């Protein structure tokens, strides 16, 4: 079996049709969704890209590494693929990914220079940076399509929405009605906090520019998937599409890569899997899948060996393939997300997700900074899940008991990880809400 993993940085789950968006045209992603399996409540473990790749390529959760920094690491995903005789290929435009220690053993690594942050809009679709990246992937896999002796393990990481939004002007113009002002011309990724009284045309213009770039990336993805189909590779290829983290687009004020925050727009991530033979087709799961689970999933696809099933209350990463076969299979009951440290204080925001709730708070995650800083941590914010998908209604001041139980659940999870034991079950209120 060939394995293709496509990682699109800063792809916002809420701008995709498979997550309920009806405004933006993403036909390639829609088709991949129709032919595959969607994880509707997946989250990253960190908003720091290096930490995410530690999870993806090494398989230990971020909490495990923080609690047991001297523990023996797993073999890297690339090493596993090479041991099994796969031809390993990395195509990326991100220096951090290209230089990550766990990715040093690819048979072939193609690194495109990242574009200037304020590159102008491209004159045509083929000359954008993301188009060139996908073209490299097509060219480098042509030999595999021609009958290479070894199966392929391709990892394609694109800076995508983290790089300049340089799609031709026509893409963002699609999202302007006749009576709307023309979309803005900027291409550099914005980094600002919108005031409460922001001009609505300004906010809508940012959404138009982002939407245009998403549609263009979708077209590039579609061309690559067509390449797999036309060459016959698709028949025996597992395709996994992930985003390592999202993007703030004004939902709570900030716009851009505000990675010290752990709101849903930054930590909830799209995850789609298409497996040969229609396995899991047209299904989706609400399970709390996280970054390190993908190491174990891809390991199982590489080796063909099913890992020993973990008890649902053990906070250990594991393969998601049992969920593909049975979306209702028992899974973890809580997940933690860490933001990057705040400049100066070293504080890390924490997000704790259960099936019914998401708690955001400003606790310090194992940093010595908490003993020296005088900064006040962020106030608790609580959102009902999955109903409040956009986290518009903070109910922390009305659900004090729930907030307290969630803090206890986080402390128990951290202790369980540190002691390598199962976490105690959650109260019903955290699993099913207050209704």
C-alpha positions as a printed Julia matrix, in Angstrom:
435×3 Matrix{Float64}:
   0.0    0.0     0.0
   1.16   3.54   -0.8
   0.66   6.22    1.86
   0.25   9.92    1.09
  -0.01  12.39    3.96
  -0.93  15.97    3.0
  -0.47  18.58    5.73
  -1.92  22.05    5.08
  -0.85  24.53    7.72
  -3.39  27.07    9.03
  -6.36  25.45    7.27
  -9.41  26.58    9.25
 -11.93  23.79    9.83
 -14.85  26.22    9.65
 -14.06  27.17    6.05
 -14.57  23.65    4.68
 -17.76  22.13    3.35
 -17.27  18.86    5.2
 -17.45  20.83    8.47
 -20.63  22.67    7.51
 -19.45  25.65    5.44
 -21.74  26.4     2.5
 -20.06  29.62    1.33
 -16.69  28.45    0.05
 -16.21  26.18   -2.96
 -13.91  23.24   -2.16
 -14.87  20.51   -4.64
 -11.66  18.48   -4.22
 -12.01  18.35   -0.44
 -15.71  17.6    -0.81
 -14.88  14.62   -3.03
 -12.17  13.4    -0.69
 -14.72  13.62    2.12
 -17.32  11.69    0.13
 -14.81   8.93   -0.56
 -13.34   8.89    2.93
 -13.8    9.34    6.65
 -14.0   12.64    8.58
 -12.94  13.31   12.16
 -15.28  16.09   13.22
 -13.79  16.94   16.64
 -10.06  16.5    16.11
  -7.69  18.89   17.87
  -4.01  19.62   17.74
  -1.96  19.08   20.9
  -0.07  22.35   20.54
  -0.13  25.49   18.44
   3.66  25.24   18.12
   4.56  23.54   14.82
   7.73  21.87   16.14
   5.78  20.32   19.01
   3.07  19.14   16.63
   5.67  17.4    14.49
   7.15  15.73   17.55
   3.67  14.23   18.0
   3.17  13.35   14.34
   6.59  11.83   13.7
   7.48  10.42   17.13
   4.1    9.35   18.51
   4.36  10.44   22.14
   1.75  12.93   23.26
   2.89  16.39   24.27
   1.79  15.75   27.85
   3.88  12.57   27.9
   6.99  14.42   26.75
   6.48  17.2    29.29
   5.88  14.75   32.13
   8.62  12.28   31.14
  11.22  14.23   29.14
  13.87  11.5    29.49
  11.65   8.65   28.3
  12.89   6.58   25.37
  11.44   7.9    22.12
   9.67   5.83   19.5
  11.34   5.21   16.17
  10.39   8.0    13.82
   7.59   7.42   11.37
  10.05   7.8     8.5
  12.35   5.16    9.98
   9.42   2.75   10.29
   8.49   3.31    6.65
  12.05   2.73    5.46
  12.38  -0.43    7.57
   9.29  -1.77    5.81
  10.82  -1.07    2.41
   8.77   1.99    1.43
  10.31   4.75   -0.64
  10.1    7.81    1.58
   9.69  11.25    0.05
   9.28  14.63    1.75
   8.05  17.66   -0.18
   7.76  20.89    1.8
   8.24  24.62    1.77
   8.67  24.97    5.53
  12.26  25.05    6.84
  11.16  23.86   10.28
   9.64  20.69    8.82
  12.58  20.12    6.48
  15.01  20.46    9.38
  13.09  18.48   12.0
  15.27  15.77   13.53
  12.57  13.09   13.17
  12.45  13.7     9.41
  16.17  13.42    8.72
  16.02   9.94    7.2
  13.73  10.49    4.18
  15.15   8.83    1.06
  14.49  12.07   -0.79
  13.62  15.51    0.56
  12.5   18.37   -1.67
  12.46  21.76    0.01
  11.13  24.8    -1.81
  12.3   28.17   -0.61
   9.43  29.92    1.18
   8.09  32.94   -0.72
   8.36  36.51    0.46
   5.71  37.29    3.04
   4.19  40.01    0.85
   4.49  38.33   -2.54
   1.98  39.87   -4.99
  -1.04  37.96   -6.2
  -0.07  35.55   -8.96
  -0.94  36.28  -12.58
  -2.29  32.75  -13.02
  -3.08  29.73  -10.87
  -0.08  27.71  -12.02
   2.45  30.26  -10.8
   1.41  30.44   -7.15
   3.74  29.03   -4.54
   1.33  26.27   -3.47
   0.83  25.23   -7.1
   4.58  24.84   -7.53
   4.71  22.69   -4.4
   2.01  20.33   -5.64
   3.67  20.22   -9.06
   6.88  19.05   -7.36
   4.92  16.3    -5.63
   3.39  15.22   -8.95
   6.74  15.2   -10.72
   8.48  13.29   -7.92
   5.8   10.58   -7.82
   5.69  10.04  -11.59
   8.18   7.18  -11.26
   6.0    5.49   -8.67
   3.07   5.72  -11.06
   5.21   4.12  -13.77
   5.63   0.98  -11.7
   8.27   1.53   -9.04
   9.3   -1.59   -7.19
   8.73  -0.11   -3.74
   5.51   1.33   -2.33
   5.54   5.06   -1.67
   5.42   6.99    1.58
   4.92  10.66    0.64
   4.75  13.42    3.21
   3.7   16.73    1.67
   3.73  19.66    4.09
   2.6   23.02    2.71
   2.82  26.3     4.57
  -0.48  26.86    2.75
  -2.45  29.55    4.64
   0.6   30.33    6.81
   2.31  31.76    3.72
   1.23  34.67    1.53
  -2.31  34.52    0.2
  -1.1   34.89   -3.39
  -3.9   33.21   -5.33
  -4.91  35.14   -8.46
  -7.26  38.01   -7.75
 -10.18  36.19   -9.35
 -10.31  33.69   -6.49
 -11.18  36.25   -3.82
 -13.41  38.17   -6.24
 -15.65  35.09   -6.35
 -16.73  35.9    -2.82
 -17.88  39.45   -3.52
 -21.48  40.03   -4.54
 -22.43  42.79   -6.94
 -23.22  45.26   -4.15
 -20.14  44.42   -2.03
 -17.0   46.56   -2.01
 -14.09  44.91   -3.86
 -12.03  42.51   -1.73
  -8.74  43.88   -0.36
  -5.44  43.47   -2.25
  -3.15  42.39    0.61
  -1.31  39.06    0.39
   0.75  39.06    3.62
  -0.87  37.02    6.38
  -2.53  39.59    8.69
  -1.58  39.8    12.35
  -3.85  42.19   14.19
  -6.62  42.38   16.74
  -9.89  43.73   15.42
 -11.64  46.21   17.72
 -15.23  45.49   18.79
 -16.47  48.27   16.5
 -14.43  47.1    13.49
 -15.77  48.1    10.11
 -17.7   45.07    8.85
 -16.32  45.5     5.33
 -12.79  45.18    6.75
 -13.63  41.95    8.55
 -15.49  40.57    5.54
 -12.55  41.48    3.3
 -10.23  39.32    5.4
 -12.67  36.43    5.07
 -12.85  36.94    1.3
  -9.06  36.88    0.95
  -8.79  33.75    3.09
 -11.66  32.06    1.26
 -10.04  32.77   -2.1
  -6.8   31.18   -0.95
  -8.64  28.12    0.4
 -10.42  27.66   -2.92
  -7.13  27.91   -4.81
  -5.44  25.4    -2.5
  -8.4   23.1    -3.04
  -7.86  23.34   -6.81
  -4.18  22.42   -6.37
  -5.15  19.49   -4.16
  -7.65  18.43   -6.8
  -4.94  18.37   -9.45
  -2.76  16.15   -7.28
  -5.62  13.75   -6.5
  -6.39  13.57  -10.23
  -2.74  12.63  -10.79
  -3.18   9.73   -8.37
  -6.33   8.64  -10.2
  -4.94   8.95  -13.73
  -1.77   7.05  -12.92
  -3.53   4.25  -11.06
  -1.83   5.07   -7.77
  -5.11   5.93   -6.04
  -6.38   2.37   -6.15
  -3.82   1.22   -3.6
  -3.07   4.47   -1.77
  -4.18   5.7     1.63
  -4.56   9.49    1.65
  -4.52  11.35    4.96
  -5.21  15.1     4.97
  -4.41  17.05    8.12
  -3.9   20.58    9.37
  -1.37  20.92   12.21
  -3.15  24.03   13.56
  -5.75  26.57   12.53
  -5.94  30.32   12.04
  -7.64  33.11   13.96
  -9.92  35.05   11.62
 -11.56  37.54   13.97
 -13.9   35.18   15.81
 -12.6   36.51   19.14
 -10.84  39.63   17.86
  -7.37  38.4    16.8
  -6.64  37.74   13.12
  -3.61  35.69   12.14
  -1.2   33.29   13.87
  -1.98  34.12   17.51
  -0.54  30.84   18.74
  -0.49  31.78   22.41
  -4.3   31.44   22.31
  -6.2   28.15   22.37
  -9.58  29.11   20.93
 -11.19  26.56   18.65
 -10.28  28.38   15.44
  -6.61  27.74   16.29
  -6.77  24.26   17.82
  -9.61  22.38   16.14
  -8.22  20.85   12.96
  -9.62  19.21    9.83
  -8.74  15.52    9.47
  -9.86  13.4     6.51
  -8.77   9.85    5.64
  -9.42   8.01    2.37
  -8.5    4.34    2.46
  -8.34   1.79   -0.38
 -11.41  -0.28   -1.03
 -13.82   2.32    0.32
 -13.02   1.47    3.93
 -14.85   3.95    6.17
 -16.41   5.74    3.21
 -19.06   8.39    3.97
 -18.62   8.08    7.71
 -17.52  10.49   10.42
 -16.59  10.34   14.08
 -17.02  12.74   17.0
 -14.09  11.18   18.86
 -11.47  13.41   20.5
  -8.61  12.57   18.13
  -5.27  14.35   18.62
  -1.98  14.88   16.78
   0.0   11.93   18.17
  -2.76   9.49   17.18
  -1.7    9.95   13.56
   1.74   8.47   14.21
   0.12   5.27   15.43
  -2.46   5.29   12.62
   0.19   5.63    9.93
   2.38   3.09   11.7
  -0.45   0.57   11.45
  -0.92   1.34    7.76
   2.83   1.0     7.16
   3.33  -2.25    9.04
  -0.08  -3.82    8.51
   0.07  -4.74   12.16
  -2.75  -3.67   14.43
  -1.54  -2.19   17.68
  -2.85  -3.59   20.94
  -6.06  -1.78   21.79
  -5.71   0.75   24.6
  -8.39   1.08   27.24
 -10.55   4.14   26.52
  -9.58   5.88   29.75
  -5.84   5.52   29.22
  -4.67   8.9    27.91
  -2.27   7.32   25.43
  -2.15   8.0    21.69
  -3.3    5.19   19.41
  -4.41   4.36   15.9
  -7.72   5.85   14.74
  -8.43   2.95   12.38
 -10.8    1.25   14.86
 -12.91   4.43   14.64
 -12.92   4.21   10.85
 -14.45   0.74   11.14
 -16.77   1.69   13.99
 -17.28   5.45   14.61
 -18.93   4.68   17.96
 -15.95   2.73   19.34
 -14.83   3.73   22.85
 -12.26   6.5    22.83
 -10.55   8.93   25.2
 -12.87  11.07   27.26
 -10.7   14.21   27.44
  -7.98  15.96   25.48
  -5.57  18.78   26.34
  -4.22  21.49   24.06
  -1.35  23.84   24.91
  -0.7   27.23   23.39
   2.77  28.59   22.79
   4.23  30.45   25.8
   3.2   34.08   26.16
   6.15  36.38   25.55
   7.68  37.57   28.78
   5.67  35.55   31.28
   6.2   32.1    29.8
   2.59  31.24   30.58
   0.91  28.7    28.35
  -2.82  28.78   27.84
  -4.49  25.42   28.25
  -7.57  24.02   26.58
  -9.33  20.98   28.03
 -11.89  19.28   25.82
 -14.43  16.65   26.84
 -17.35  15.39   24.73
 -19.62  18.06   26.26
 -17.34  20.99   27.12
 -14.29  23.05   26.23
 -12.48  24.93   29.01
  -9.87  27.56   28.15
  -7.69  28.91   30.93
  -4.32  30.53   31.46
  -2.52  28.1    33.73
   1.21  27.55   33.48
   2.18  24.22   31.95
   5.3   23.05   33.72
   7.23  26.3    33.29
   9.45  27.88   35.91
   7.98  31.2    34.84
   5.0   30.7    37.14
   7.25  31.23   40.16
   8.57  34.58   38.99
   5.92  36.29   36.92
   3.32  38.62   38.35
   1.09  38.48   35.26
  -2.44  37.34   35.9
  -3.51  34.24   33.99
  -6.39  34.46   31.56
  -9.82  34.05   33.1
 -11.6   30.74   32.62
 -13.83  30.51   29.58
 -16.28  27.66   29.1
 -18.09  26.61   25.94
 -20.72  23.91   25.45
 -19.67  21.36   22.85
 -20.3   20.44   20.15
 -23.26  22.85   19.9
 -21.22  26.04   20.35
 -18.86  25.24   17.5
 -17.67  28.85   17.1
 -17.28  29.42   20.85
 -19.51  32.46   20.85
 -21.18  31.93   24.25
 -18.91  31.8    27.31
 -20.9   30.19   30.15
 -18.13  29.98   32.78
 -19.89  32.44   35.1
 -23.05  30.3    35.02
 -21.49  26.86   35.37
 -19.04  27.13   38.26
 -19.41  23.47   39.19
 -18.56  22.37   35.65
 -15.48  24.6    35.59
 -14.3   23.13   38.88
 -14.85  19.56   37.66
 -12.93  20.3    34.47
  -9.95  21.65   36.41
 -10.02  18.46   38.49
 -10.24  16.36   35.31
  -7.2   18.11   33.85
  -5.18  17.59   37.03
  -6.15  13.92   37.04
  -5.14  13.54   33.39
  -1.74  15.1    34.0
  -1.17  12.84   37.0
  -2.22   9.76   35.04
   0.2   10.61   32.22
   3.07  11.23   34.64
   2.36   7.94   36.44
   1.59   5.93   33.24
  -1.77   4.77   34.56
  -5.41   5.03   33.46
  -7.19   8.25   34.25
 -10.21   8.09   36.53
 -13.56   8.22   34.69
 -15.21  11.6    34.19
 -18.47  12.6    35.86
 -21.56  12.3    33.68
 -21.89  16.09   33.55
 -18.58  16.34   31.66
 -19.49  13.57   29.24
 -23.09  14.47   28.43
 -23.64  18.05   29.62
 -26.22  19.35   32.03
 -29.33  18.46   30.04
